[in-house]
Amino acid sequence: MSLSVSEVVAVAQRLWPLSGAESWDTPGLQVARLSAPVSRVLLAVDPVRATVDDAIAGSFDLLLTHHPLLLRGITTVAEDTYKGALIGDLVRSNVALLSAHTNADVVEEGVSDVLAAALGLTKVRAIEPTVSTTIGIGRVGELTSATSLGELAQLLASILPPTAQGVAVSGDFTQSVRTVSLCGGAGDSLLEHPAVTGSDVYITSDLRHHRASEAREQAITAGGPALINVSHWASEFLWLETAARQLRELMPGVEVEVSDLRTDPWDFVITQ
C-alpha cells in the first residue's frame, strides 16, 4: 500500500498543524513531487548527509525530519553547497523531504511533551500556552516526589541518547528539586518566563554563557531554577518514536522507521 506525497503531507498537517509554527519557522514540504507514491517513510532529527544517504540507501520514499533543510534563505542550489548537493540527491533518488519543526514542538505528544513524559512529570502544562494549557512552547510539571538535582540529571542522562556533550548542570548536586520546566531544543529565550523562574530546575539545550550566567546570578539573589543543558539533538530525538507511532496509526500499510543515526554535530570531548 502507498499514499501520495500530498496525502502524507495532509496526515502530517493533521498531527502537526502548520498554524502552530513560529513566525520565523519554515516547516512543511521541502523537496517533492506531490503525486509521487510513498510506501516507506524514514524519520530523523536532521536533514544532513548521513540521514539523506540513509533514506536513499534504504529505498525510502520520504524523509521526515524535525529540522527544516531550508530554514534560512539560500540563493543557490549548486551542488558545491551542501544544501544543493542534498537537494540534488533527493530529487534524483525520488525521495521527498518533509519537516515538522516548531509545529511539532507545541502539540500534545510533541517534542517537549515526550520529554516531560519520559521524566514522569505530572500536572504538565505548556510554559507558553496557546489554544489550551497543554498546547504551546515548553512544558512545566512536577516529579511524583522530590529528588536531588544530581539524581535528576542522572535520570536524564539515562533517558537521552549519549552524546559528546553529555548533561551539564548548574546547581548543587544535592539540592532538592520537584517542579521541572523544560523545552526541547534551544530554550534560553524562556529563561525569564515566570513558569521557568518559578520552577526548581529548567532543562533545555543551547544555553549561551551570558544568558545562563545571568539566570544563575539572579537565582542566587532572588531565587530561581537550577539549569540543566543537554544536547539539542538528543532532547528532540525521543520524539521520533512517538511521531512514528502516530504516523503508523494514521497511515496503515505505509512502513515508518526511525533513523538510529546520531547527528549531533559534536563528536568527542576532552575533559580537563
C-alpha positions in Angstrom: 0.0 0.0 0.0 1.2 3.5 -0.7 -0.1 7.1 -0.4 0.9 10.1 -2.5 3.2 12.7 -1.1 0.3 15.1 -0.9 -1.6 12.6 1.2 1.3 12.1 3.6 1.6 15.9 3.9 -2.1 16.1 4.8 -1.5 13.5 7.6 1.5 15.4 8.9 -0.5 18.7 9.0 -3.3 16.9 10.9 -0.8 15.8 13.5 1.4 19.0 13.5 -0.7 21.8 12.1 1.4 24.5 10.3 -0.6 27.1 12.2 1.3 26.1 15.3 4.7 27.0 13.8 6.6 30.1 15.0 6.6 33.0 12.6 10.3 32.6 11.7 10.0 28.9 11.1 9.7 27.1 7.7 8.2 23.6 8.3 6.4 21.6 5.7 7.3 20.1 2.4 10.8 21.0 1.3 11.5 18.7 -1.7 8.9 16.6 -3.5 6.7 15.8 -6.4 3.2 15.9 -4.9 1.9 12.9 -6.9 4.9 10.6 -6.1 4.0 7.4 -4.3 5.1 6.9 -0.7 5.2 3.4 0.8 8.2 3.9 3.1 9.0 6.8 5.4 12.2 7.5 7.5 12.2 9.8 10.5 15.2 11.8 11.7 16.0 14.9 13.6 18.3 16.5 11.0 18.3 16.6 7.2 22.0 16.1 6.8 24.3 14.0 4.6 24.1 10.9 6.8 20.3 10.8 7.0 19.8 11.7 3.4 22.2 8.9 2.4 20.3 6.6 4.9 17.0 7.3 3.2 18.3 6.8 -0.3 20.2 3.6 0.5 17.2 2.2 2.4 14.9 2.9 -0.6 12.6 5.2 1.4 10.2 7.4 -0.5 10.0 10.2 2.1 12.4 11.6 4.7 10.6 13.4 7.5 12.9 15.5 9.7 12.3 17.7 12.7 14.6 20.4 11.4 13.9 22.0 8.1 16.6 21.9 5.5 15.5 25.3 4.1 15.1 27.1 7.5 17.3 30.0 6.3 17.2 31.5 2.8 19.6 30.3 0.2 20.5 31.8 -3.2 21.7 28.7 -4.9 21.2 25.0 -5.1 24.5 24.5 -6.8 25.9 21.1 -5.7 29.1 22.5 -4.4 27.0 23.7 -1.4 25.8 21.1 1.0 22.2 22.0 0.7 22.3 22.0 -3.1 24.0 18.6 -3.0 21.4 17.2 -0.7 18.5 18.5 -2.7 20.0 17.2 -5.9 20.5 13.7 -4.5 16.9 13.7 -3.1 15.4 14.8 -6.4 17.4 12.2 -8.4 16.5 9.5 -6.0 12.8 10.4 -5.8 12.9 10.9 -2.1 10.6 13.6 -0.7 11.7 15.8 2.2 9.2 17.0 4.8 9.7 18.7 8.1 7.7 19.2 11.3 9.6 21.7 13.5 8.1 24.2 16.0 4.6 23.0 14.9 5.7 19.6 16.4 7.1 21.3 19.5 3.8 22.8 20.6 1.3 20.0 20.3 0.3 17.3 22.7 2.7 14.4 22.3 5.1 16.9 20.7 8.8 17.2 21.4 8.6 18.8 24.9 5.6 16.7 25.9 7.5 13.5 25.1 10.5 14.6 27.2 8.2 15.5 30.1 6.5 12.1 29.9 9.9 10.3 29.9 10.8 12.1 33.1 7.5 11.0 34.6 6.2 14.6 35.2 2.6 15.1 36.4 0.3 18.1 36.2 2.0 19.0 32.9 1.2 22.3 31.1 2.8 24.5 28.5 5.2 27.2 29.6 3.6 29.5 27.0 0.2 28.0 26.2 -1.7 28.9 23.1 -5.2 27.4 22.5 -5.1 25.3 25.7 -2.9 24.7 28.7 -1.4 21.6 27.1 -0.6 23.2 23.7 2.3 25.7 23.4 6.0 26.1 23.8 7.8 24.1 26.5 6.4 22.2 29.4 6.3 22.6 33.2 5.2 19.9 35.6 6.0 18.0 38.9 8.0 14.9 39.7 6.0 12.4 41.7 8.3 13.0 44.6 11.2 15.4 45.2 14.7 14.2 44.3 18.1 15.8 44.2 19.3 17.8 41.2 22.1 15.3 40.7 19.8 12.3 40.6 17.5 14.1 38.2 20.5 14.8 35.9 21.5 11.1 36.1 17.9 10.1 35.2 18.0 12.4 32.2 21.3 11.0 31.1 19.9 7.5 31.2 16.9 8.6 29.1 18.6 10.6 26.4 20.8 9.0 23.7 24.5 9.5 24.6 26.4 12.5 23.1 29.8 14.0 23.5 28.2 17.0 25.3 26.5 14.8 27.9 24.4 16.6 30.5 25.8 19.8 32.0 24.3 21.1 35.3 24.4 24.4 37.1 23.4 24.0 40.7 24.2 21.9 43.8 24.2 18.1 43.3 22.2 17.6 46.5 19.7 20.4 46.2 16.1 19.3 46.2 14.0 19.6 43.0 10.4 18.8 42.3 9.0 21.3 39.9 10.6 20.9 36.5 10.3 23.2 33.5 11.8 22.1 30.1 12.0 23.0 26.5 13.2 20.5 23.9 15.7 22.2 21.6 17.1 25.7 22.1 15.2 27.3 25.0 17.2 30.1 26.5 14.5 32.6 25.3 12.3 31.3 28.1 14.8 31.8 30.9 12.9 34.8 32.3 9.4 33.3 31.9 7.5 33.1 35.2 6.9 29.4 34.7 10.6 28.8 34.4 11.8 31.2 37.2 9.2 29.6 39.5 10.4 26.1 38.9 13.2 24.2 40.8 15.1 23.3 37.6 15.0 24.2 33.9 16.0 21.6 31.3 16.8 22.8 27.7 19.6 23.0 25.1 22.0 25.5 23.7 22.2 27.7 26.8 24.6 30.6 26.0 27.1 31.7 28.6 25.8 35.2 29.4 22.1 34.1 29.5 22.9 31.1 31.7 25.2 33.1 34.0 22.7 35.9 34.4 19.9 33.4 35.2 22.0 31.7 37.9 23.1 35.0 39.4 19.5 36.1 39.6 18.6 32.8 41.2 21.3 33.4 43.9 19.9 36.9 44.6 16.1 36.3 44.4 15.6 32.6 43.8 15.2 30.7 40.6 15.9 27.4 38.9 18.9 25.3 38.6 19.9 24.7 35.0 20.4 21.5 33.0 21.8 21.9 29.5 21.6 18.9 27.2 22.4 18.2 23.5 19.9 19.8 21.2 19.7 16.7 19.0 19.3 14.4 22.0 16.5 16.4 23.5 14.5 16.1 20.3 15.4 12.5 19.3 13.0 10.9 21.8 10.0 12.5 19.9 10.8 10.5 16.8 9.4 7.2 18.1 6.2 8.9 19.2 5.9 10.6 15.8 6.5 7.3 14.0 3.7 5.6 16.1 1.3 8.4 15.3 2.1 8.1 11.5 1.7 4.3 11.6 -1.8 4.7 13.2 -2.9 7.2 10.5 -1.2 5.5 7.6 -1.7 1.7 7.9 0.2 -0.1 5.3 2.9 2.5 5.0 6.2 1.5 6.6 7.5 4.1 9.0 11.0 3.7 10.6 13.2 5.9 12.8 16.8 6.5 11.9 19.2 5.4 14.6 22.0 7.7 13.3 23.5 10.2 15.8 23.5 13.6 14.0 24.6 15.6 17.0 27.4 17.8 15.5 29.9 17.2 18.3 32.0 14.0 18.1 34.2 14.0 21.2 35.1 16.0 24.3 38.3 16.3 26.3 37.9 16.9 30.0 40.5 18.9 31.9 
